[in-house]
Amino acid sequence: MDSAGRVVIPKSLREAIGLGDGGEIEIQLVDGALLVAPPTVRKRIEEHDGRATIVAEQELPPLPDQVVRDVLDAIRR
């Protein structure tokens, strides 16, 4: 941490939670530790063709290909 209180988050960690360069973050104090996360996206539930669907109230960035592959691999196990 520098004298102004700035902290550099390593690229590998930013990528792991989907943070882009210059992106916004949320910081919370949880049990004496700082929790850094992408900002919460407001969402609502809509019904489409008889099924409940969660819809984000703002444009979301595309998921990196590796994140999609990791999720698919986890589901297939």
C-alpha positions in Angstrom: 0.0 0.0 0.0 1.4 3.4 -0.9 1.3 6.5 1.3 -2.1 7.6 -0.3 -3.7 4.2 0.7 -3.7 2.9 -2.9 -3.4 -0.9 -3.4 -2.6 -2.7 -6.6 -4.6 -5.8 -7.2 -2.6 -8.3 -9.2 -3.9 -9.0 -12.8 -4.5 -12.7 -12.1 -6.7 -11.9 -9.2 -8.6 -9.2 -11.1 -9.2 -11.6 -13.9 -10.3 -14.3 -11.5 -13.3 -12.2 -10.3 -14.0 -10.5 -13.6 -12.6 -7.0 -13.0 -11.4 -5.0 -16.0 -8.7 -2.4 -15.9 -10.0 0.8 -14.5 -13.2 -1.0 -13.4 -15.3 -0.2 -10.4 -15.1 -2.2 -7.2 -17.1 -2.5 -4.0 -15.1 -2.8 -0.7 -16.7 -4.0 2.5 -15.3 -4.6 6.0 -16.2 -8.2 6.9 -15.0 -9.7 10.2 -11.9 -7.4 10.3 -10.9 -8.0 6.7 -11.5 -6.1 3.5 -13.7 -7.8 0.9 -13.1 -6.5 -2.7 -15.7 -7.5 -5.3 -17.1 -6.3 -8.6 -20.0 -3.9 -8.0 -23.4 -5.4 -7.4 -25.7 -5.3 -10.3 -29.3 -4.5 -9.7 -31.6 -7.1 -11.1 -35.3 -8.1 -11.4 -37.2 -11.2 -12.1 -39.3 -11.4 -15.2 -41.5 -14.2 -16.6 -40.8 -15.3 -20.1 -42.7 -18.3 -21.6 -43.8 -19.4 -18.2 -40.3 -19.4 -16.7 -38.8 -16.9 -14.2 -35.8 -15.1 -15.6 -33.3 -12.9 -13.8 -32.7 -9.7 -15.8 -29.8 -7.2 -15.1 -30.9 -3.6 -15.0 -27.7 -2.5 -16.7 -25.5 -3.7 -19.5 -23.0 -6.3 -18.4 -19.6 -7.0 -19.9 -19.2 -10.3 -21.7 -17.7 -13.1 -19.7 -14.1 -14.1 -20.6 -13.9 -17.4 -22.6 -11.9 -19.0 -19.8 -14.6 -18.2 -17.2 -17.2 -19.9 -19.4 -15.0 -22.9 -20.0 -14.4 -23.2 -16.2 -18.1 -23.1 -15.4 -18.9 -25.7 -18.1 -16.1 -28.0 -16.8 -17.4 -27.7 -13.3 -21.0 -28.5 -14.3 -19.8 -31.6 -16.3 -18.0 -33.1 -13.4 
